Amino acid sequence: MLGNLGENLTNTMKKLVGMSVIDKKTIKEVVKDIQRALIQSDVNIKLVLDLSKKIESRALEEEPPKGITPREHVITIIYEEMVNLLGSEAATLEINERPYKILFLGLQGSGKTTTIGKLCRYLQKKGFNPAVVCTDTWRPAAYEQLRQLTEEMDVPLYGDPNNKDALDLAKKGLQEFKNRKVIIFDTAGRHKEEADLIAEMDELDNIINPNEAILVIDGTIGQQAGEQAKAFSQATDIGSIIITKLDGSAKGGGAMSAVAETGAPIKFIGTGERVDDFEIFDPERFISRLLGMGDIKSLIEKAEENIDEDIAEKTMNNMLTGKFTLMDMKNQFEMMNSMGPMQQVLNMIPGMGNKISKEASKMTEDKIDSYKIMMSSMTEEEMLNPKIIKQSRIQRIARGSGVDESDVKELLKYYNNTKKTMKGLGKRSGRLGGGAMNRMMGQFMNR
């Protein structure tokens, strides 16, 4: 996330933890490392200098509270000041009316349409059934792109590619979905200099009378994000902001800090290409992950959203009682995949994200995918009773999945090692996100 910013900040914190003496020289060195990491991520230099002064003065002047070491106190100061840089509290989406109308705004290419799909998925997970209205009459493929997105998620869509009147589409869409709980309106991408589109936005605002206007900003534009937020807020009441494309942007830090400086609340961030790579922006959790301190709370929430509790409980019970089968292992792989890319999940586990490189986590994902392909070539009997898989069956499974026999043997070896490792673990250490996941990842990384 945010290009190399997280990696650089994590390395700085690791360096701080490894220092035996915390004195003025040490603090200045750490502050310089933080400055370098933030400036490389396109954060405004004035903001960086202000942040640096606050960290340095607090670290040098404040006495650590009782029971807290000087090192822990400096780490806490860095964490608190970086959280303050982005706004101290998470801003939530409170859906308290029917219909709750959300107006989406943004420049063309900001990821607005894709983000509507992500918000729909997020709302579905929260128990809402949103509908979407397409009023974008400027971009030829706007309706078709929305249609493909909404069909996949079974979200109703209103639009008419032959109707070039955005205001008429908004009125008809309102009527079509007047009994829905949430209606999301997509609008044409615009630029702060395009007077006609800005005027259209004002008229749409009057017709729809939205409960919330959400501005979508591309995280790759860096400090310009602040200017965009200001320009749009002058034309309409911006209730919140979503920043997209934060999964690899070297300028993401600049975009986030610039927007935060305008005072407009960042409610969500896009962290990847998948429809589920979307999360509430919580400055405390976000900075915790950037500094390599993990985010167990988000990990648990992600697990609760994406994992079937009955399957998870049955799989865990089988693991702990020695009845673990290949079917259980496949279920576990599916659960891990459903929570998102491996590196994102590992970054939420304190101490795990900075121990495992992106390359290693990608190799782990590829290995899991190859194991799942091999298991799809097995019969149900083999999946439930792996002991029967002898040489002739290994040959058939290898042919069916297009791999070498040695790959199938490696899968069986991994299965047997996992079964042996998990047997006898207490239920507490077997919870997903705790000991069981760590052991499984350790087995993959150290094979």
C-alpha positions as CSV (number, residue, x, y, z in Angstrom):
1,M,0.0,0.0,0.0
2,L,1.2,3.5,-0.9
3,G,4.2,2.2,-2.9
4,N,7.3,2.1,-0.8
5,L,6.0,4.3,2.0
6,G,4.9,1.5,4.2
7,E,8.1,-0.5,3.7
8,N,10.3,2.6,4.4
9,L,8.4,3.5,7.6
10,T,8.3,-0.1,8.8
11,N,12.1,-0.3,8.3
12,T,12.5,3.0,10.3
13,M,10.5,1.5,13.2
14,K,12.5,-1.7,13.1
15,K,15.6,0.3,13.3
16,L,14.3,2.3,16.2
17,V,13.3,-0.9,18.0
18,G,16.9,-2.3,17.5
19,M,18.6,0.8,18.9
20,S,20.1,0.3,22.4
21,V,20.2,4.0,23.3
22,I,17.5,6.6,22.7
23,D,19.2,10.0,22.8
24,K,19.0,13.2,20.8
25,K,21.2,11.9,18.0
26,T,19.0,8.8,17.7
27,I,15.8,10.8,17.6
28,K,17.1,13.2,14.9
29,E,18.2,10.2,12.8
30,V,14.7,8.6,13.1
31,V,13.0,11.9,12.2
32,K,15.2,12.2,9.1
33,D,14.2,8.7,8.0
34,I,10.6,9.6,8.4
35,Q,11.1,12.9,6.5
36,R,12.7,11.0,3.6
37,A,10.0,8.4,3.4
38,L,7.2,11.0,3.4
39,I,8.8,13.3,0.9
40,Q,9.4,10.4,-1.5
41,S,5.7,9.6,-1.2
42,D,4.9,13.2,-2.4
43,V,3.7,14.5,1.0
44,N,3.8,18.3,1.1
45,I,7.2,19.4,2.4
46,K,5.7,22.0,4.8
47,L,3.5,19.3,6.3
48,V,6.5,17.0,6.6
49,L,8.6,19.6,8.4
50,D,5.7,20.5,10.7
51,L,5.3,16.8,11.5
52,S,9.0,16.4,12.1
53,K,9.2,19.3,14.5
54,K,6.3,17.9,16.5
55,I,7.8,14.4,16.7
56,E,11.2,15.7,17.6
57,S,10.1,18.2,20.3
58,R,7.8,15.8,22.0
59,A,10.4,13.0,21.9
60,L,13.0,15.3,23.4
61,E,10.8,17.1,25.9
62,E,8.2,14.7,27.2
63,E,8.9,12.2,30.0
64,P,7.7,8.7,29.2
65,P,4.8,7.6,31.4
66,K,5.4,5.1,34.1
67,G,6.0,1.6,32.8
68,I,6.8,2.8,29.3
69,T,10.4,2.7,28.0
70,P,11.9,5.7,26.1
71,R,11.8,3.6,22.9
72,E,8.1,2.7,23.3
73,H,7.3,6.3,24.1
74,V,9.0,7.6,20.8
75,I,7.2,4.9,18.8
76,T,3.9,6.1,20.4
77,I,4.7,9.7,19.6
78,I,5.4,8.9,15.9
79,Y,2.2,6.9,15.7
80,E,0.0,9.6,17.3
81,E,1.4,12.5,15.2
82,M,1.0,10.6,11.9
83,V,-2.6,9.7,12.8
84,N,-3.2,13.5,13.5
85,L,-1.7,14.2,10.0
86,L,-4.6,12.3,8.4
87,G,-7.4,13.1,10.8
88,S,-7.8,11.3,14.1
89,E,-11.2,9.6,13.7
90,A,-12.8,7.3,11.1
91,A,-15.9,8.9,9.3
92,T,-18.6,6.4,8.8
93,L,-21.4,6.2,6.2
94,E,-24.7,6.5,8.2
95,I,-27.7,5.3,6.2
96,N,-30.6,6.6,8.2
97,E,-33.2,7.4,5.5
98,R,-35.2,5.6,2.8
99,P,-34.2,6.0,0.1
100,Y,-30.6,7.1,1.0
101,K,-29.3,8.8,-2.1
102,I,-25.6,8.9,-2.8
103,L,-24.3,11.2,-5.6
104,F,-20.9,10.1,-7.0
105,L,-18.6,12.9,-8.4
106,G,-15.0,12.9,-9.8
107,L,-12.7,13.6,-12.7
108,Q,-12.8,11.2,-15.7
109,G,-10.3,8.4,-15.1
110,S,-10.4,8.7,-11.3
111,G,-11.9,5.2,-10.9
112,K,-15.4,6.4,-10.1
113,T,-17.4,3.7,-11.9
114,T,-15.3,0.9,-10.5
115,T,-15.6,2.4,-7.0
116,I,-19.4,2.4,-7.3
117,G,-19.1,-1.4,-7.8
118,K,-16.9,-1.6,-4.7
119,L,-19.3,0.4,-2.6
120,C,-22.2,-1.8,-3.8
121,R,-20.3,-4.9,-2.6
122,Y,-19.5,-3.2,0.7
123,L,-23.2,-2.2,1.2
124,Q,-24.3,-5.8,0.4
125,K,-22.0,-7.1,3.1
126,K,-23.6,-4.7,5.5
127,G,-27.1,-6.0,4.7
128,F,-28.2,-3.3,2.2
129,N,-29.4,-3.9,-1.3
130,P,-28.3,-0.9,-3.3
131,A,-29.5,0.2,-6.8
132,V,-27.5,2.3,-9.3
133,V,-28.6,5.0,-11.7
134,C,-26.3,6.0,-14.6
135,T,-26.5,9.7,-15.6
136,D,-23.2,9.7,-17.4
137,T,-24.1,10.7,-21.0
138,W,-20.6,11.9,-21.9
139,R,-18.6,8.7,-21.8
140,P,-19.8,6.2,-24.5
141,A,-19.1,3.0,-22.5
142,A,-20.3,4.3,-19.1
143,Y,-23.6,2.5,-19.0
144,E,-22.1,-0.8,-20.4
145,Q,-19.3,-0.8,-17.8
146,L,-21.8,-0.2,-15.0
147,R,-24.1,-2.9,-16.4
148,Q,-21.3,-5.5,-16.3
149,L,-20.3,-4.5,-12.8
150,T,-23.9,-4.5,-11.4
151,E,-24.9,-7.8,-13.1
152,E,-22.1,-9.7,-11.5
153,M,-23.3,-8.5,-8.1
154,D,-27.0,-8.8,-8.8
155,V,-27.5,-5.0,-8.3
156,P,-30.4,-3.4,-10.2
157,L,-29.3,-0.6,-12.7
158,Y,-31.3,2.1,-14.4
159,G,-30.0,3.9,-17.5
160,D,-30.5,4.5,-21.2
161,P,-27.5,4.8,-23.5
162,N,-29.8,6.5,-26.1
163,N,-30.9,9.2,-23.7
164,K,-28.4,12.1,-23.6
165,D,-30.3,14.1,-21.0
166,A,-28.6,13.5,-17.6
167,L,-31.2,15.4,-15.7
168,D,-34.0,13.3,-17.2
169,L,-32.2,10.1,-16.4
170,A,-31.8,11.2,-12.8
171,K,-35.6,11.9,-12.5
172,K,-36.5,8.6,-14.0
173,G,-34.0,6.7,-11.9
174,L,-35.4,8.3,-8.8
175,Q,-38.9,7.2,-9.7
176,E,-37.7,3.7,-10.7
177,F,-36.0,3.0,-7.3
178,K,-38.1,5.2,-5.0
179,N,-38.7,2.2,-2.7
180,R,-35.1,1.0,-2.5
181,K,-33.0,1.6,0.7
182,V,-29.9,3.0,-1.1
183,I,-29.7,4.6,-4.5
184,I,-26.2,5.4,-6.0
185,F,-26.0,8.0,-8.9
186,D,-23.1,7.8,-11.3
187,T,-22.3,11.1,-13.0
188,A,-20.0,12.1,-15.9
189,G,-16.4,12.6,-15.1
190,R,-15.5,16.3,-15.1
191,H,-12.7,18.8,-14.6
192,K,-12.8,21.8,-12.3
193,E,-12.4,24.0,-15.4
194,E,-15.4,22.6,-17.3
195,A,-18.1,25.1,-16.6
196,D,-20.9,23.2,-18.4
197,L,-20.3,20.0,-16.5
198,I,-20.0,21.8,-13.2
199,A,-23.3,23.5,-14.0
200,E,-24.8,20.1,-14.8
201,M,-23.5,18.8,-11.5
202,D,-25.4,21.6,-9.7
203,E,-28.6,20.8,-11.4
204,L,-28.2,17.1,-10.7
205,D,-27.7,18.0,-7.1
206,N,-30.9,20.0,-7.0
207,I,-32.9,17.2,-8.6
208,I,-31.5,14.3,-6.6
209,N,-31.2,16.2,-3.3
210,P,-28.6,13.6,-2.2
211,N,-28.1,12.6,1.4
212,E,-24.4,12.4,0.6
213,A,-22.2,13.6,-2.2
214,I,-19.0,11.5,-2.5
215,L,-16.0,12.8,-4.4
216,V,-13.7,10.1,-5.9
217,I,-10.1,11.1,-6.2
218,D,-7.3,9.2,-7.9
219,G,-4.5,8.6,-5.4
220,T,-1.8,8.7,-8.1
221,I,-2.2,12.4,-8.6
222,G,-0.5,13.2,-5.3
223,Q,-0.7,16.7,-3.8
224,Q,-3.1,17.9,-6.6
225,A,-5.8,15.9,-4.8
226,G,-6.1,18.8,-2.3
227,E,-6.8,21.3,-5.1
228,Q,-9.4,19.0,-6.6
229,A,-11.2,18.5,-3.3
230,K,-11.3,22.3,-2.8
231,A,-12.6,23.0,-6.3
232,F,-15.5,20.5,-6.0
233,S,-16.4,21.5,-2.5
234,Q,-16.9,25.1,-3.8
235,A,-19.4,23.9,-6.4
236,T,-21.4,21.5,-4.2
237,D,-21.5,20.2,-0.6
238,I,-19.0,17.3,-0.5
239,G,-20.0,14.9,2.3
240,S,-17.0,12.6,2.0
241,I,-14.1,11.5,-0.2
242,I,-12.9,8.1,-1.5
243,I,-9.3,7.8,-2.6
244,T,-8.6,5.1,-5.2
245,K,-5.5,3.3,-6.5
246,L,-3.6,3.3,-3.2
247,D,-2.2,-0.3,-3.9
248,G,1.0,0.9,-5.5
249,S,1.0,4.6,-5.9
250,A,4.2,6.4,-5.0
251,K,2.1,9.6,-4.6
252,G,-0.6,8.1,-2.4
253,G,0.7,9.7,0.8
254,G,0.6,13.1,-1.0
255,A,-3.0,12.6,-2.0
256,M,-4.1,11.5,1.4
257,S,-2.4,14.2,3.4
258,A,-3.5,16.9,0.9
259,V,-7.1,15.9,1.1
260,A,-6.9,15.6,4.9
261,E,-5.6,19.1,5.0
262,T,-8.8,20.4,3.3
263,G,-10.9,19.1,6.3
264,A,-13.0,16.9,3.9
265,P,-13.5,13.5,5.5
266,I,-11.9,10.5,3.7
267,K,-14.5,7.7,4.3
268,F,-13.2,4.9,2.1
269,I,-10.0,3.9,0.3
270,G,-9.4,1.6,-2.7
271,T,-6.5,-0.7,-2.1
272,G,-6.5,-3.0,-5.1
273,E,-8.2,-4.1,-8.3
274,R,-10.5,-6.6,-6.8
275,V,-14.1,-5.5,-6.0
276,D,-13.4,-6.4,-2.3
277,D,-10.2,-4.3,-2.2
278,F,-12.1,-1.5,-0.5
279,E,-12.2,-0.4,3.1
280,I,-13.3,2.2,5.6
281,F,-10.6,4.7,6.1
282,D,-9.6,4.7,9.8
283,P,-6.5,6.8,10.4
284,E,-5.4,4.8,13.5
285,R,-5.6,1.4,11.8
286,F,-4.1,2.7,8.5
287,I,-1.1,4.3,10.2
288,S,-0.7,1.1,12.4
289,R,-0.3,-0.9,9.2
290,L,2.0,1.6,7.6
291,L,4.3,1.4,10.6
292,G,4.4,-2.4,10.5
293,M,2.3,-2.6,13.8
294,G,-0.4,-4.8,12.2
295,D,-4.2,-4.4,12.4
296,I,-5.8,-7.4,14.0
297,K,-9.2,-5.6,14.3
298,S,-9.5,-5.2,10.6
299,L,-8.3,-8.8,10.1
300,I,-11.0,-10.1,12.3
301,E,-13.6,-8.0,10.5
302,K,-12.4,-9.2,7.1
303,A,-12.6,-12.7,8.3
304,E,-16.2,-12.2,9.6
305,E,-17.2,-10.7,6.3
306,N,-15.7,-13.3,4.0
307,I,-15.7,-16.6,5.8
308,D,-18.5,-19.1,6.3
309,E,-18.6,-19.6,10.0
310,D,-20.0,-23.2,9.8
311,I,-17.3,-24.3,7.4
312,A,-14.6,-22.5,9.4
313,E,-15.7,-24.2,12.6
314,K,-16.0,-27.6,11.1
315,T,-12.5,-27.3,9.4
316,M,-10.9,-26.1,12.7
317,N,-12.5,-28.9,14.7
318,N,-11.2,-31.4,12.2
319,M,-7.7,-29.9,12.4
320,L,-7.7,-30.0,16.2
321,T,-9.0,-33.6,16.5
322,G,-6.8,-35.1,13.8
323,K,-9.6,-35.6,11.4
324,F,-8.2,-33.1,9.0
325,T,-8.8,-34.0,5.3
326,L,-7.8,-32.6,2.0
327,M,-11.3,-31.2,1.7
328,D,-10.7,-29.3,4.9
329,M,-7.4,-28.0,3.6
330,K,-9.1,-26.8,0.3
331,N,-11.7,-25.1,2.4
332,Q,-9.0,-23.3,4.4
333,F,-7.3,-22.2,1.2
334,E,-10.6,-20.8,-0.1
335,M,-11.1,-18.9,3.1
336,M,-7.6,-17.4,2.9
337,N,-8.1,-16.4,-0.7
338,S,-11.5,-14.8,0.1
339,M,-9.8,-12.4,2.5
340,G,-7.7,-10.8,-0.3
341,P,-4.1,-10.8,-1.5
342,M,-1.7,-12.6,0.8
343,Q,0.5,-9.5,1.4
344,Q,-2.5,-7.4,2.5
345,V,-3.6,-10.1,5.0
346,L,-0.1,-10.6,6.4
347,N,0.3,-6.8,6.9
348,M,-2.6,-6.9,9.3
349,I,-0.8,-9.5,11.5
350,P,1.6,-7.7,13.8
351,G,5.2,-8.6,12.9
352,M,4.2,-10.7,9.9
353,G,4.0,-8.2,7.0
354,N,7.6,-7.0,7.3
355,K,9.0,-10.5,7.7
356,I,7.7,-11.8,4.4
357,S,8.5,-10.1,1.1
358,K,6.0,-9.4,-1.6
359,E,7.8,-11.9,-3.8
360,A,7.5,-14.6,-1.1
361,S,3.8,-13.9,-0.5
362,K,3.2,-14.0,-4.3
363,M,4.9,-17.4,-4.4
364,T,2.7,-18.6,-1.6
365,E,-0.4,-17.5,-3.5
366,D,0.8,-19.2,-6.6
367,K,1.5,-22.4,-4.6
368,I,-2.0,-22.4,-3.1
369,D,-3.5,-22.0,-6.5
370,S,-1.5,-24.9,-7.9
371,Y,-2.5,-27.1,-4.9
372,K,-6.2,-26.2,-5.5
373,I,-5.9,-27.2,-9.2
374,M,-4.4,-30.6,-8.1
375,M,-7.2,-31.1,-5.6
376,S,-9.8,-30.4,-8.2
377,S,-8.5,-33.4,-10.1
378,M,-9.1,-35.7,-7.1
379,T,-12.3,-37.6,-6.4
380,E,-14.4,-36.8,-3.4
381,E,-13.3,-40.1,-1.8
382,E,-9.7,-39.1,-2.2
383,M,-10.3,-35.7,-0.7
384,L,-12.0,-37.2,2.3
385,N,-9.6,-40.1,2.8
386,P,-6.1,-39.1,1.5
387,K,-4.6,-42.3,2.7
388,I,-5.9,-44.1,-0.4
389,I,-3.9,-41.9,-2.7
390,K,-1.1,-44.3,-3.9
391,Q,1.1,-44.3,-7.0
392,S,-1.6,-45.1,-9.6
393,R,-3.8,-42.3,-8.2
394,I,-0.9,-39.9,-8.1
395,Q,-0.2,-40.5,-11.8
396,R,-3.9,-39.9,-12.7
397,I,-4.1,-36.7,-10.6
398,A,-0.8,-35.4,-12.1
399,R,-2.2,-36.0,-15.7
400,G,-5.5,-34.4,-14.8
401,S,-4.0,-31.2,-13.4
402,G,-1.1,-30.9,-15.9
403,V,1.7,-31.2,-13.3
404,D,4.5,-33.6,-12.5
405,E,4.0,-36.5,-10.1
406,S,6.5,-34.8,-7.8
407,D,4.1,-31.9,-7.4
408,V,1.3,-34.1,-6.2
409,K,3.7,-35.8,-3.8
410,E,4.7,-32.4,-2.5
411,L,1.0,-31.5,-1.9
412,L,0.5,-34.7,0.0
413,K,3.6,-34.0,2.1
414,Y,2.4,-30.5,2.9
415,Y,-1.0,-31.9,3.8
416,N,0.5,-34.6,6.2
417,N,2.8,-32.0,7.8
418,T,-0.1,-29.6,8.3
419,K,-2.2,-32.3,9.8
420,K,0.6,-33.3,12.2
421,T,1.3,-29.6,13.1
422,M,-2.3,-28.7,13.8
423,K,-3.3,-31.8,15.8
424,G,-3.3,-31.1,19.5
425,L,-3.4,-27.3,19.1
426,G,-5.7,-25.6,21.6
427,K,-8.7,-23.8,20.2
428,R,-7.3,-20.4,21.1
429,S,-4.1,-20.9,19.1
430,G,-6.2,-22.4,16.3
431,R,-8.2,-19.2,15.6
432,L,-7.8,-17.8,12.1
433,G,-5.4,-14.9,12.3
434,G,-3.6,-16.3,15.3
435,G,-1.3,-19.3,15.7
436,A,-2.9,-21.5,13.0
437,M,-2.4,-19.0,10.3
438,N,1.2,-18.2,11.4
439,R,2.1,-21.9,11.4
440,M,0.6,-22.4,8.0
441,M,2.4,-19.4,6.6
442,G,5.6,-20.5,8.2
443,Q,5.3,-24.0,6.6
444,F,4.9,-22.4,3.2
445,M,7.7,-19.9,3.6
446,N,10.2,-22.4,5.1
447,R,9.6,-25.4,2.9
